[in-house]
Amino acid sequence: MKVSSNPRRCFFAASNLRRNLFLTLALIVGSFSIASCKRNSNLDIGFMDSSNSNNTNQSNTTQNENMDVKGMADKQGQATQPDKGNFTVQYSDVRNPKYVQMNENFKKQHLLENIADEINATIAIPENVTITFRECGQPNAFWDPKTRSINMCYELMEQMTEDFRPVAKNEQDLNDKVVGAMTFAFIHELGHCLIDVLHLPSTGREEDAVDQLSTFVLLALNGEEGERMALSGAISWGIQYDKIAKSGKTAGELNMLWADEHSMDGQRFYNILCWIFGHNPEKYMALVNSPLPEQRAVRCPQEYTKLATAWLTLLKPYLKDGGAKASAHTQPMTGNMGNNTPTK
């Protein structure tokens, strides 16, 4: 989402040397010990113990991989547009005690720097962009065009934890869902950033376009892990939709939601489910009519192909692998129930 007064309305892997950018973000959130957080109590998040020898060895390996990725960050690769900028990291002051330790651990473990290196090794940009996790005063995530920064709020992570808790099977499932939804939100904001910085055209609503990008990146380039993250992104909007349905909002309040630049939460829920199904109809056939209506499902493979092709076309000149990896994922993986369906 762009900067907004409405809270919560809120690339491609460059190498095979290590897990890609978005699994790195998952590692950040997944490292939080969410098990200590209790419903209707203050969130108490800290990093899990990493002092054993196995984790130390893994850490050494990751550090070597990080150096490899960092070395790739300054290379032009196959991008046809010049690489004149970098994604950089900025740490902000945190006052809320719930987020202080989390912020300190980000600094010590250089996790945000790893994310920045991954993006820099993937895409060429003409100017510097800042990435920050910060205390915002409300659950939010946003691209700020004035400061040229992607801002992820600790409050959003906290809200997602509470939102997912009633539907999570256990603490690990809760953790995975929060990881997925936060990753989806991050790529969404990265999409806003790229549209602005690269001056990309957006003939429809930008909010829908970056939801498409986030879904495409997760589905096409992250395997089953990415599919689960995309599903978590959809479910997070389904939860918000359910809240609105039960809120008893007045007609005037609902009118403001209809007038918002974002699609309604329920629409975002069904859109993302549609694209997940469209990417792999055979695997996700169980979504049809439960809850994705069949009338929409038959069109979803075409929808997925169109959005994937559109985003790849827009970003290819800036991708340092020339779009090679992404180009293999613009068609549905299996099944094709919608190819002959006429458009409206």
C-alpha positions, 0 to 999 in steps of 0.5 A: 500500500502507499502512504495512507491514513487508513491503517492495514489497507495497506524479484526474482531470485538472482542466484542459486547460491542461497534461498532467495529474497523472500525466504530471507524475509521469511527467516526474519519473521520466522525467527521470532518466538511467537509461542510466547504471545498469548491471546488478549495480552501484549506481544512478547517477541524475541529471537529463538536461541541460536547458540548450538553448534549446528546453528553456528555452522549454518550461520557460517555457511549463510555468511559465505553465501551472503558475501557471494550475493553481496558481490553480485549486487554491483554487477549489471548482469543482463539488465538492459537498463543501467543500475545506478542505485541500491536498496539500502537499510535504515534503522529507526528508534523504537520506543515500545518495549515490545519491539525494542529487542526485535529491532536490536536483533535486526541490527545485530544479525544484519538481516535487513542488509541481506534482503537489500543485497538480494534485491540489488543482485536481482534488479537494476534501479536508477536511484537509492531506496531504503528498507526499514522495519519500524514502529509506526503507531498503527498496523501498516506497511507502505511505500513512502515516495517522499523518503523513497523508503519501503516501511514495514511496521512492527504493529502489522506483524503484531496484528497479523499474529492476533488475527491468525491465532484463532485459525491457526492449528498450532504455534508453528502454523501460526508462525508460518501464516504470519511469515507468509502474510508479512512476506506478501505485504513486503512484496506488495510494497516493493511493487509500489516502489518499483512502479514509482522508481522505474516509472512503470505504467499501471493501466488499472488500479495500482493496488490490484497490480502490486497484489498481482506482482506479490502473488506471481513472485511467490507462486512462480519462484518459491515453490510450495513455500511460496504457495503457502505464503500466497495463501496466507496473504489471501487468508489475511484479507479474508480475516479482514473481510470477516471483521467488516462483515461483523462490524455493523458499520454504517452506510457512510463508513461502508461507502468510504471503504468502497471509495478507497483506492484498494479493492475491498478486502473480500475482493482481494481475498478472492483475487489472490485465491483465483491467481493461486488456482490459475497458476496450478489448477490441478493442484488447487482444484479443491478451492473451486466452490470452496470458497472460489466460485466456479464461475470465476475459477474457469477464468483464473488460468487466463488471469494468471497468464496475463498478469504474469506476462504483463509483470515480466514484460515490465520488469525484464529490462531491469532484471539482472538475469534477463527474466530467464527464471521468471519467463518459465512461469508465465503459464499455468503449471497443470490443467487449463480449464479456462483457456477457451473461456471468452472474456466479458 
